Amino acid sequence: MERLAGAGAPRVFVGDGLSDRYAAGAADVVFAKNSLAAYCAEHSIPYTPYTSLSMVAWSLDELLVETTMETFYRKAVPTK
C-alpha cells in the first residue's frame, strides 16, 4: 500500500478477514465484508460493505465516472 501512495491514484483495497486490517488502514477506499467489516466498524475505518466482486467492480466504475466528471467540471467551469 505504501508504494502505491506516490502513484497519485487512490489506493483501493478489497478484503474479508482480520489479516487484511493493516492494508485496510492504509487504503483510501476500502471494500470489506465478514470480520474485516467488523474491524473497520470498530476502528472507525470508512468502508463499503460488499457481497461479491461484481458489486465491487460496479462501485469502482461509479467512482471512476464520478471522479472523471468532477475533474471535467473543474476544468470546464473556472472558479472565481
N, C-alpha and C positions, 0 to 999 in steps of 0.2 A: 504494500500500500504506500509506503513512504517513497518508493521510487517513482510512483505514479503522480505524486504531488506536484512535481515540477513540470509535468507534461501540459498543464493548462486545462486539461479536461477534468470533469468531475470524476471522483473515484466512486465507483458503484460496486456494492458487494451484495451477494445473494447467499444466504446461509440458513441452516436449520438446527444447529447444535451449539453446545457450550464451547466447543473447540473453535468456533468462529467468532467468539466475542472480541478478540483483540482486533481483528480486521474490521469488524462492525464499528468499533470505537474510532477507528481511523478513517472510515469511509465518509464521503459526502452524502451519498444516497444509499440507504440500506433497505433491502427486502428480507424479511425474516419470518420464520414460522417455527412452531414447536418450542423447544427450550431456548432458542436464540431470541424469539419474540418475547418470551417471559423475561429473559435477561435484559433486553433492551428496555422494556417497560419499567422494570425495577430500577434501572440505572439512568433513566431519562434520556436514552439514546433514541432520537427520532427514527422511525422505521415505517415501512409499508408492509402490512401482512400480505402473504400470498399463499395460494394453494397449488399453483402449477407454474412451470417455467413459461408457458404460453401467456399467463397473466403478467409475468414479469416483462416479457417481450413487448406486450401491448402497452404496459405502463411506460417503458423506456421509449417506445415510439411516440407516445403522447408527450413525454418530457422533451424529446428532441424537437417535436413540432412547436411546442410552447417556447422553448429556448430560441429556436430559429425565428419565430415570429417576433419575440421581444427584441432580438438583435436587429431584425429588419426594421421594426418600428422605430427603434432608437436612431437608426441611420436615416430613415425616411423623414422623420419629424424632428427637426432641430429643436433643442431646448433653448430657452431664453436665458 
